[in-house]
Amino acid sequence: MNDNEFGPNFWLGNAVLGLALVMLLFMGSMWETFGPLAMVLWAAVAGLGMYLVMLKPKP
C-alpha cells in the first residue's frame, strides 16, 4: 500500500485554492480597493492552485 499517494505540491495547491476561496468571499471589498485587478489576481491565484494540484508527484 502506498502511504505517500499525494505529494507536497498537492497539499500546497489545496492551500492556495483555499486562499482563492477566501478571496472570493471578500471579492466585493477587494473590488472596491483594486478594481478589475482583483479579478485578475484571483484568477492568477486559482490558476496557480490548480497547476500545483495537477502536478504529478515524483516517484
For each residue, the residues with C-beta under 8 A, 3 or more apart:
1:
2: 5
3:
4: 7 57
5: 2
6: 10 11 57
7: 4 10 11 55 57 58
8: 11 12
9: 12 13 52 53 55 57
10: 6 7 13 14 52 53 55 57
11: 6 7 8 14 15
12: 8 9 15 16 52
13: 9 10 16 17 48 49 50 51 52 53 54 55
14: 10 11 17 18 49 53
15: 11 12 18 19 49
16: 12 13 19 20 45 48 49 52
17: 13 14 20 21 46 49 50 53
18: 14 15 21 22
19: 15 16 22 23 45 49
20: 16 17 23 24 42 45 46 49
21: 17 18 24 25
22: 18 19 25 26
23: 19 20 26 27 30 38 41 42 45
24: 20 21 27 42
25: 21 22
26: 22 23 29 30
27: 23 24 30 31 38 39 42
28: 31 32
29: 26 32 33
30: 23 26 27 33 34 38 41 42
31: 27 28 34 35 36 38 39
32: 28 29
33: 29 30 38
34: 30 31 37 38 41
35: 31 38
36: 31 39 40
37: 34 40 41
38: 23 27 30 31 33 34 35 41 42
39: 27 31 36 42 43
40: 36 37 43 44
41: 23 30 34 37 38 44 45
42: 20 23 24 27 30 38 39 45 46
43: 39 40 46 47
44: 40 41 47 48
45: 16 19 20 23 41 42 48 49
46: 17 20 42 43 49 50
47: 43 44 50 51
48: 13 16 44 45 51 52
49: 13 14 15 16 17 19 20 45 46 52 53
50: 13 17 46 47 53 54
51: 13 47 48 54 55
52: 9 10 12 13 16 48 49 55
53: 9 10 13 14 17 49 50
54: 13 50 51
55: 7 9 10 13 51 52
56:
57: 4 6 7 9 10
58: 7
59:
